[in-house]
Amino acid sequence: MLSLSIADTPARDRVDLLYETIWSSVLPVEMTFSPDPSEIDVRFRVGQAGRVNFSSARSSANALHRTPALVRRDHEPQVFLALQVAGTTVVEQAGSQAVLQPGDMAVYDSTRPYRVENRELTELHYFRIPREALALPAPRLDPLLAVRIGADTNSLAPAVGSFFGALATSSALDHPEAARLVAEPGIELVRALLAVHGGADEAARESLEGSLVLRVRQYVHDHLHERDLTPQRVASAHHVSVRHLYAVLADSGISLRTTIQEQRLEACRRELRDPRHAHQAIATVGRHWGFVDPSHFARTFRQTFGVTPSEWRRSAGTDAGDS
């Protein structure tokens, strides 16, 4: 991952640095800044995961223009999914305009001119996918360009937004193997999102099936501290039967029970070393992450990590007691 804070650059060099970074790591675009280019404030992060390019930008008011001259340059056609985090952004392409508020998304592509205007201090995540990899024919994709996608217009929007938002802010993209593993399921999620928006139910179903394992992992992570995180609940949340859920996970060599337990134990291990939780009893930490029986928690923790929870905590100097 490449991280850039424009504040570290002399004012006279900021525009040139942004051009160089965005043109080389994302896509050639023209840029304008308001009110004064020397006063721009941009924090930018970009990385590659398989066929997906991830970038995040927090910036003062500006506009990005994909001009007809840039479109005519030879390049591999790309599709962008923009996820609004803060502020207001307007995306214009092919005669459509999407006004994005936090939580909203929009797609646009590199093969025709577009304009992305950030009207104030804004923050967005961008995901660039080869149009060929997205595998949606032009009659389905083109009507969706520069169209606002939100929870009120697309039933998949909350899940897709949550997944990409969590991915963009996690450390997963700093690890090449982890990044590679999430790239293809991420493409499937975008395809499903657009298929639902375009009314292509069969395409959406196939895409959702292909990304089920990844979505289950994300769901478990998001609800890990909840005691009723049962296979029945996980299956219901993803609109499949428990039998089908187990079968799909088994094909990937995954045990749902083991996955939940391993993630909960890892969360407990982190919390027991966190000074902010030093006042909490060990049993309280275990209960917070779903281990109701303190004896079972201590035994399982030792089997997994080779030490008891109290030994682990004492080794960090944050002991508050064993119960």
C-alpha positions as CSV (number, residue, x, y, z in Angstrom):
1,M,0.0,0.0,0.0
2,L,1.1,3.5,-0.8
3,S,0.1,6.3,1.6
4,L,0.5,10.0,0.9
5,S,-0.3,13.1,3.0
6,I,0.0,16.3,0.9
7,A,0.7,18.3,4.0
8,D,4.2,16.8,4.0
9,T,4.8,18.5,0.6
10,P,5.7,22.1,-0.1
11,A,2.7,24.0,-1.4
12,R,4.3,24.7,-4.8
13,D,4.8,21.0,-5.4
14,R,1.5,19.6,-4.3
15,V,-0.4,19.6,-7.5
16,D,2.4,18.0,-9.4
17,L,2.8,15.3,-6.8
18,L,-0.9,14.5,-6.9
19,Y,-0.9,14.2,-10.7
20,E,2.1,12.0,-10.6
21,T,0.6,9.7,-7.9
22,I,-2.9,9.4,-9.4
23,W,-1.8,9.0,-13.0
24,S,0.7,6.3,-12.1
25,S,-1.3,4.3,-9.5
26,V,-5.0,4.8,-10.5
27,L,-5.9,6.4,-13.8
28,P,-5.0,9.6,-15.8
29,V,-7.4,12.4,-15.0
30,E,-7.3,16.2,-15.0
31,M,-7.8,17.9,-11.7
32,T,-9.0,21.3,-10.5
33,F,-8.9,22.6,-6.9
34,S,-10.8,25.2,-5.0
35,P,-10.2,27.9,-3.9
36,D,-6.3,27.8,-4.2
37,P,-4.3,24.8,-5.4
38,S,-1.5,25.7,-3.0
39,E,-3.9,25.2,-0.1
40,I,-5.2,21.7,-1.0
41,D,-5.5,19.1,1.7
42,V,-5.3,15.5,0.5
43,R,-4.6,12.2,2.2
44,F,-4.4,9.4,-0.2
45,R,-3.9,5.6,0.1
46,V,-3.7,3.2,-2.8
47,G,-2.9,-0.5,-3.3
48,Q,-3.5,-3.4,-5.6
49,A,-5.2,-6.7,-4.7
50,G,-5.2,-9.1,-7.6
51,R,-7.2,-7.5,-10.3
52,V,-8.7,-4.9,-8.0
53,N,-7.1,-1.5,-7.3
54,F,-8.1,0.0,-4.0
55,S,-7.7,3.7,-3.1
56,S,-9.0,6.0,-0.4
57,A,-8.9,9.8,-0.4
58,R,-9.7,12.4,2.1
59,S,-9.6,15.8,0.4
60,S,-10.6,19.4,0.3
61,A,-12.9,20.6,-2.5
62,N,-11.7,19.4,-5.9
63,A,-12.9,17.9,-9.2
64,L,-11.5,15.1,-11.3
65,H,-12.2,15.1,-15.1
66,R,-11.7,12.2,-17.4
67,T,-11.5,14.2,-20.6
68,P,-12.2,13.0,-24.2
69,A,-8.5,13.2,-25.0
70,L,-7.6,10.9,-22.0
71,V,-10.4,8.5,-23.0
72,R,-9.0,8.1,-26.4
73,R,-5.7,6.9,-25.0
74,D,-5.1,3.2,-25.4
75,H,-5.9,1.5,-22.0
76,E,-7.6,-1.5,-20.5
77,P,-11.2,-0.5,-19.8
78,Q,-11.9,-0.1,-16.1
79,V,-15.0,0.2,-13.9
80,F,-14.9,2.3,-10.7
81,L,-17.1,1.8,-7.6
82,A,-17.1,4.9,-5.4
83,L,-18.2,4.5,-1.8
84,Q,-18.9,7.8,0.0
85,V,-17.7,8.0,3.6
86,A,-18.0,11.8,4.4
87,G,-19.1,14.9,2.6
88,T,-21.0,15.3,-0.7
89,T,-19.7,14.1,-4.1
90,V,-21.3,14.5,-7.5
91,V,-20.5,11.9,-10.2
92,E,-21.5,12.7,-13.8
93,Q,-21.2,10.4,-16.8
94,A,-23.1,9.5,-19.9
95,G,-25.8,12.1,-19.2
96,S,-26.5,10.9,-15.7
97,Q,-25.7,12.5,-12.3
98,A,-25.4,10.9,-8.9
99,V,-25.3,13.0,-5.8
100,L,-23.6,10.9,-3.1
101,Q,-24.0,11.2,0.7
102,P,-22.3,9.0,3.3
103,G,-23.1,5.4,2.6
104,D,-24.0,5.9,-1.0
105,M,-22.2,4.3,-4.0
106,A,-21.9,4.9,-7.7
107,V,-20.1,3.3,-10.6
108,Y,-18.5,4.9,-13.6
109,D,-16.0,3.7,-16.3
110,S,-12.9,4.8,-18.0
111,T,-14.1,4.4,-21.6
112,R,-16.1,7.7,-21.7
113,P,-15.7,11.1,-20.1
114,Y,-16.7,11.6,-16.5
115,R,-16.5,14.2,-13.8
116,V,-16.2,13.6,-10.1
117,E,-16.8,16.7,-8.0
118,N,-16.0,16.8,-4.3
119,R,-17.9,19.9,-3.1
120,E,-16.4,20.2,0.4
121,L,-14.1,18.2,2.6
122,T,-14.9,14.7,1.5
123,E,-13.7,11.1,2.1
124,L,-14.3,8.2,-0.4
125,H,-13.1,4.7,-1.1
126,Y,-12.6,3.8,-4.7
127,F,-12.4,0.3,-6.2
128,R,-11.2,-0.1,-9.8
129,I,-12.0,-3.3,-11.5
130,P,-11.2,-4.3,-15.1
131,R,-14.4,-4.2,-17.1
132,E,-13.6,-7.6,-18.5
133,A,-13.4,-9.1,-15.0
134,L,-16.7,-7.6,-14.0
135,A,-18.2,-9.5,-17.0
136,L,-21.4,-7.5,-17.3
137,P,-22.5,-6.8,-20.9
138,A,-22.8,-3.2,-21.9
139,P,-26.6,-3.2,-22.1
140,R,-26.7,-4.1,-18.4
141,L,-23.8,-1.9,-17.1
142,D,-24.2,1.3,-19.1
143,P,-27.6,2.3,-17.7
144,L,-26.1,2.0,-14.2
145,L,-23.2,4.5,-14.8
146,A,-23.4,7.6,-12.5
147,V,-26.5,6.3,-10.8
148,R,-26.8,6.6,-7.0
149,I,-26.9,3.2,-5.2
150,G,-28.0,3.3,-1.6
151,A,-29.8,1.3,1.1
152,D,-33.1,2.8,-0.1
153,T,-32.5,1.7,-3.7
154,N,-30.7,-1.6,-3.5
155,S,-31.1,-4.4,-0.9
156,L,-27.4,-5.4,-1.2
157,A,-26.0,-1.9,-0.7
158,P,-25.6,-2.1,3.1
159,A,-23.7,-5.4,2.9
160,V,-21.5,-4.4,0.0
161,G,-20.8,-1.0,1.5
162,S,-19.9,-2.6,4.9
163,F,-17.6,-5.1,3.3
164,F,-15.6,-2.6,1.1
165,G,-15.6,0.0,3.9
166,A,-14.1,-2.5,6.4
167,L,-11.6,-3.8,3.8
168,A,-10.4,-0.3,2.9
169,T,-9.7,0.6,6.5
170,S,-8.2,-2.7,7.6
171,S,-4.6,-3.9,7.4
172,A,-5.6,-6.8,5.1
173,L,-4.5,-4.9,2.0
174,D,-1.0,-4.5,3.5
175,H,-0.6,-8.3,3.2
176,P,-0.2,-9.5,-0.4
177,E,-1.7,-13.0,0.2
178,A,-4.7,-11.7,2.2
179,A,-5.3,-9.0,-0.5
180,R,-5.2,-11.6,-3.3
181,L,-7.7,-13.8,-1.5
182,V,-10.3,-11.0,-1.2
183,A,-10.0,-9.6,-4.7
184,E,-12.1,-12.1,-6.7
185,P,-14.9,-12.4,-4.1
186,G,-14.9,-8.6,-4.0
187,I,-15.5,-8.5,-7.8
188,E,-18.4,-11.0,-7.3
189,L,-20.0,-8.7,-4.7
190,V,-19.8,-5.7,-7.1
191,R,-21.3,-7.8,-9.9
192,A,-24.1,-8.9,-7.6
193,L,-24.8,-5.3,-6.5
194,L,-25.1,-4.1,-10.1
195,A,-27.1,-7.2,-11.2
196,V,-29.6,-6.5,-8.5
197,H,-29.8,-2.8,-9.4
198,G,-30.3,-3.8,-13.0
199,G,-32.9,-6.4,-12.3
200,A,-30.8,-9.4,-13.4
201,D,-31.9,-11.8,-10.6
202,E,-30.1,-14.9,-12.0
203,A,-26.8,-13.0,-12.4
204,A,-27.1,-11.7,-8.9
205,R,-27.8,-15.1,-7.5
206,E,-24.7,-16.6,-9.1
207,S,-22.5,-13.7,-7.9
208,L,-23.8,-14.0,-4.4
209,E,-23.2,-17.7,-4.3
210,G,-19.6,-17.2,-5.4
211,S,-19.0,-14.7,-2.6
212,L,-20.8,-16.6,0.1
213,V,-17.7,-17.7,2.0
214,L,-16.2,-14.2,2.1
215,R,-19.6,-12.7,3.2
216,V,-19.9,-15.3,6.0
217,R,-16.4,-14.5,7.3
218,Q,-17.3,-10.8,7.3
219,Y,-20.6,-11.4,9.0
220,V,-18.9,-13.5,11.7
221,H,-16.3,-10.7,12.2
222,D,-19.0,-8.0,12.5
223,H,-21.1,-10.0,15.1
224,L,-18.4,-11.9,16.9
225,H,-19.3,-10.6,20.4
226,E,-22.9,-11.6,20.1
227,R,-23.7,-14.8,22.0
228,D,-26.5,-15.9,19.6
229,L,-24.1,-16.1,16.7
230,T,-25.4,-19.6,15.7
231,P,-25.2,-21.4,12.4
232,Q,-29.0,-20.9,12.1
233,R,-28.6,-17.2,12.4
234,V,-25.6,-17.0,10.0
235,A,-27.5,-19.1,7.4
236,S,-30.7,-17.0,7.8
237,A,-28.8,-13.7,7.4
238,H,-27.5,-15.0,4.0
239,H,-30.8,-16.5,2.9
240,V,-29.5,-20.1,2.7
241,S,-30.2,-23.2,4.6
242,V,-27.9,-24.4,7.3
243,R,-27.1,-27.5,5.3
244,H,-26.2,-25.4,2.2
245,L,-24.1,-23.1,4.4
246,Y,-22.1,-26.1,5.8
247,A,-21.7,-27.6,2.3
248,V,-20.3,-24.4,0.8
249,L,-17.9,-23.8,3.8
250,A,-16.8,-27.4,3.7
251,D,-15.8,-27.1,0.0
252,S,-13.5,-24.3,1.1
253,G,-12.1,-26.4,4.0
254,I,-13.8,-24.1,6.6
255,S,-15.6,-25.1,9.8
256,L,-18.1,-22.4,11.0
257,R,-17.8,-23.4,14.6
258,T,-14.0,-23.4,14.5
259,T,-13.9,-20.1,12.6
260,I,-16.1,-18.4,15.2
261,Q,-14.1,-19.9,18.1
262,E,-10.8,-18.9,16.7
263,Q,-11.8,-15.4,16.0
264,R,-13.3,-15.0,19.5
265,L,-10.1,-16.4,21.1
266,E,-8.0,-14.0,19.1
267,A,-10.2,-11.1,20.1
268,C,-9.9,-12.1,23.8
269,R,-6.1,-12.4,23.4
270,R,-5.9,-8.8,22.1
271,E,-8.2,-7.5,24.7
272,L,-6.3,-9.1,27.6
273,R,-3.2,-7.3,26.4
274,D,-5.0,-4.0,25.9
275,P,-4.3,-1.5,28.8
276,R,-7.7,0.0,28.3
277,H,-9.3,-3.2,29.5
278,A,-6.8,-3.9,32.3
279,H,-9.5,-3.2,35.0
280,Q,-11.8,-6.0,33.6
281,A,-11.8,-9.4,35.1
282,I,-10.7,-12.2,32.7
283,A,-14.1,-13.9,33.0
284,T,-15.7,-10.6,31.9
285,V,-13.5,-10.4,28.8
286,G,-14.4,-14.0,28.0
287,R,-18.2,-13.3,28.4
288,H,-17.9,-10.2,26.2
289,W,-16.7,-12.4,23.3
290,G,-19.2,-15.2,23.8
291,F,-17.5,-17.5,26.3
292,V,-20.2,-17.9,29.0
293,D,-18.4,-20.6,31.0
294,P,-15.1,-19.2,32.5
295,S,-13.7,-22.7,32.9
296,H,-14.4,-23.6,29.3
297,F,-12.8,-20.3,28.2
298,A,-9.7,-20.8,30.2
299,R,-9.3,-24.4,29.0
300,T,-9.9,-23.5,25.3
301,F,-7.5,-20.5,25.5
302,R,-4.7,-22.7,26.9
303,Q,-5.3,-25.4,24.3
304,T,-5.0,-22.8,21.6
305,F,-2.2,-20.5,22.8
306,G,-0.3,-22.8,25.3
307,V,-0.9,-20.4,28.3
308,T,-3.9,-19.6,30.4
309,P,-5.6,-16.2,30.0
310,S,-4.2,-15.1,33.4
311,E,-0.6,-16.1,32.4
312,W,-1.0,-14.3,29.1
313,R,-2.3,-11.1,30.8
314,R,0.5,-11.2,33.5
315,S,3.2,-11.5,30.8
316,A,2.1,-8.1,29.6
317,G,1.8,-6.5,33.0
318,T,-1.9,-5.8,32.8
319,D,-3.2,-8.3,35.4
320,A,-6.5,-7.4,37.0
321,G,-7.4,-10.8,38.4
322,D,-8.4,-14.2,37.2
323,S,-12.2,-13.9,37.5
